[in-house]
Amino acid sequence: MTDNSAGLRIGTAPDSWGVWFPDDPKQVPWQRFLDEVVEAGYTWIELGPYGYLPTDPHQLEDELGSRGLKLSGGTVFTGFHKTEEERTRAWDQAVKVAGLASQLGAEHIVVIPDLWRSDATGENLEPRTLTDEQWKKLAAGHDWLGKALLEEYGVKQQFHSHADSHVGTAREVTRFLDETDPRYTNLCLDTGHYAYYGGDNLALIRERPERIGYLHLKQVDQTQLFDVLKNDVPFADAVAGGIMIEPPHGVPELGPIIEAAAAISPDIFAIVEQDMYGCDVDTPFPIARRTRDHIHGCTHMARQF
């Protein structure tokens, strides 16, 4: 399909190759990841967990440039609802991640909140809901981080609601938006995570268009979802069971979401991020290629560059 300058740039991420950690012998080697991204037909990628791709900016620039790849953003993890020390932890990450990503032209940092349940052990780490005081700390922390990222590195914070986190349901996401400053804190709307708790992605885009800064594209397998929720299955276990399914076999439908976001701004990135941690290294590539073909085939508002 011909690229449309009014459409969204479609990219992918290490997560779609099953990469959750900087170093894990079960994960696909980073060189193979980059090669397969190109072969699957993508131009834009995310940094993934810091340390998975080369952290030397010159080496990373060479590796991406030799393959015709570009960087859309990086990822930072936060827990601002806990203690003031969380600001130090967040900034230590930001210095590395935003420092590297911004040197390669990326303009976005996706920020993921700490989970109340461990994604490694399934253990409950803290209560599932926040107190009013914790909500205030959470919002203030993200506005502080977003302002600092913008002023120091010229990158925008895009908050990512997440399964097994304190900001996951539609009501929680709405409260988060109400308590944060749109100058410094907006959303990486992850279509799968939002749908995981029954959120209507199109309704959110329609109701809060000014807060949609970035997209992660994925689908949830509805045939599994209610069993997962009923039986309180940890998110990591649900991922291992295939809860985030290859499009177009799940929900939500991606074409209308891309079109709705493109109507807000063609500068919004739409990054395919199918949670596949624990998969065999040979599994991701054909899925990534089919997913790209599906997206570009289901809407005229998808472009490569």
Disulfide bonds with the S-S distance in Angstrom:
none
